[in-house]
Amino acid sequence: MAGLPAKPSRTTTKRLVYGNNIAAWGVLVTVAFLAPAAVGDVAWPLAFIIVGILGFYTGTGSFDLHSLAKVAQARGTPPYAPYDGPPPVGEGE
């Protein structure tokens, strides 16, 4: 399976998405403690930001895998190297 591309892990974007979501929730919790009357004004925009970030992340990931599959289909190979599971204990260390 030497010629197959590795399945993208997207670890950097995962970290960015999680970081942005944690920041948005942090703002909401901070507002709830410091200015409870303003929670109604802040909650809806933050909810849309959180949903938008997750939707964008999921959508771009889907496009990544679709483009990888199209390239593989044109070459006549599987879209990415199959996952054989973790290495046995003692290997890969």
CYANA upper distance limits for C-alpha pairs under 8 A (distance plus 0.5 A):
  1 MET  CA     81 ALA  CA      7.14
  4 LEU  CA     77 THR  CA      7.97
  4 LEU  CA     78 PRO  CA      7.94
  4 LEU  CA     79 PRO  CA      8.00
  4 LEU  CA     80 TYR  CA      6.10
  4 LEU  CA     81 ALA  CA      5.95
  5 PRO  CA     79 PRO  CA      8.11
  5 PRO  CA     80 TYR  CA      5.80
  5 PRO  CA     81 ALA  CA      6.83
  6 ALA  CA     80 TYR  CA      6.02
  6 ALA  CA     81 ALA  CA      6.23
  7 LYS  CA     80 TYR  CA      5.93
  7 LYS  CA     81 ALA  CA      7.34
 10 ARG  CA     14 LYS  CA      6.63
 11 THR  CA     15 ARG  CA      6.68
 12 THR  CA     16 LEU  CA      6.82
 13 THR  CA     17 VAL  CA      6.53
 13 THR  CA     57 TYR  CA      8.15
 14 LYS  CA     18 TYR  CA      6.59
 15 ARG  CA     19 GLY  CA      6.39
 16 LEU  CA     20 ASN  CA      6.53
 17 VAL  CA     21 ASN  CA      6.64
 17 VAL  CA     53 ILE  CA      7.21
 17 VAL  CA     54 LEU  CA      7.55
 17 VAL  CA     57 TYR  CA      7.76
 18 TYR  CA     22 ILE  CA      6.56
 19 GLY  CA     23 ALA  CA      6.61
 20 ASN  CA     24 ALA  CA      6.65
 20 ASN  CA     50 ILE  CA      8.45
 20 ASN  CA     53 ILE  CA      8.43
 21 ASN  CA     25 TRP  CA      6.66
 21 ASN  CA     50 ILE  CA      6.42
 21 ASN  CA     53 ILE  CA      8.32
 22 ILE  CA     26 GLY  CA      6.44
 23 ALA  CA     27 VAL  CA      6.72
 24 ALA  CA     28 LEU  CA      6.86
 24 ALA  CA     46 LEU  CA      6.77
 24 ALA  CA     49 ILE  CA      8.28
 24 ALA  CA     50 ILE  CA      7.49
 25 TRP  CA     29 VAL  CA      6.66
 25 TRP  CA     46 LEU  CA      8.33
 26 GLY  CA     30 THR  CA      6.50
 27 VAL  CA     31 VAL  CA      6.58
 28 LEU  CA     32 ALA  CA      6.63
 28 LEU  CA     39 VAL  CA      7.73
 28 LEU  CA     42 VAL  CA      7.44
 28 LEU  CA     43 ALA  CA      7.10
 28 LEU  CA     46 LEU  CA      7.86
 29 VAL  CA     33 PHE  CA      6.85
 30 THR  CA     34 LEU  CA      6.52
 31 VAL  CA     35 ALA  CA      5.71
 31 VAL  CA     36 PRO  CA      6.95
 31 VAL  CA     38 ALA  CA      7.44
 31 VAL  CA     39 VAL  CA      6.74
 31 VAL  CA     42 VAL  CA      8.32
 32 ALA  CA     36 PRO  CA      5.12
 32 ALA  CA     37 ALA  CA      8.42
 32 ALA  CA     38 ALA  CA      8.01
 32 ALA  CA     39 VAL  CA      6.19
 35 ALA  CA     39 VAL  CA      7.59
 38 ALA  CA     42 VAL  CA      6.86
 39 VAL  CA     43 ALA  CA      6.16
 40 GLY  CA     44 TRP  CA      7.60
 41 ASP  CA     45 PRO  CA      8.19
 42 VAL  CA     46 LEU  CA      6.74
 43 ALA  CA     47 ALA  CA      6.51
 44 TRP  CA     48 PHE  CA      6.76
 45 PRO  CA     49 ILE  CA      6.71
 46 LEU  CA     50 ILE  CA      6.59
 47 ALA  CA     51 VAL  CA      6.64
 48 PHE  CA     52 GLY  CA      6.31
 49 ILE  CA     53 ILE  CA      6.56
 50 ILE  CA     54 LEU  CA      6.79
 51 VAL  CA     55 GLY  CA      6.44
 52 GLY  CA     56 PHE  CA      6.46
 53 ILE  CA     57 TYR  CA      6.60
 54 LEU  CA     58 THR  CA      6.61
 55 GLY  CA     59 GLY  CA      6.46
 56 PHE  CA     60 THR  CA      6.55
 57 TYR  CA     61 GLY  CA      6.62
 58 THR  CA     62 SER  CA      6.66
 59 GLY  CA     63 PHE  CA      6.85
 60 THR  CA     64 ASP  CA      6.65
 61 GLY  CA     65 LEU  CA      6.86
 62 SER  CA     66 HIS  CA      6.63
 63 PHE  CA     67 SER  CA      6.56
 64 ASP  CA     68 LEU  CA      6.72
 65 LEU  CA     69 ALA  CA      6.57
 66 HIS  CA     70 LYS  CA      6.69
 67 SER  CA     71 VAL  CA      6.79
 68 LEU  CA     72 ALA  CA      6.73
 68 LEU  CA     79 PRO  CA      6.57
 68 LEU  CA     80 TYR  CA      8.28
 69 ALA  CA     73 GLN  CA      6.49
 69 ALA  CA     78 PRO  CA      8.11
 69 ALA  CA     79 PRO  CA      5.10
 69 ALA  CA     80 TYR  CA      8.33
 70 LYS  CA     74 ALA  CA      6.70
 70 LYS  CA     79 PRO  CA      8.24
 71 VAL  CA     75 ARG  CA      6.87
 71 VAL  CA     79 PRO  CA      8.09
 72 ALA  CA     76 GLY  CA      6.45
 72 ALA  CA     77 THR  CA      5.65
 72 ALA  CA     78 PRO  CA      6.39
 72 ALA  CA     79 PRO  CA      5.34
 72 ALA  CA     80 TYR  CA      8.20
 73 GLN  CA     77 THR  CA      6.59
 73 GLN  CA     78 PRO  CA      7.62
 73 GLN  CA     79 PRO  CA      7.56
 87 PRO  CA     91 GLU  CA      6.51
 87 PRO  CA     92 GLY  CA      7.26
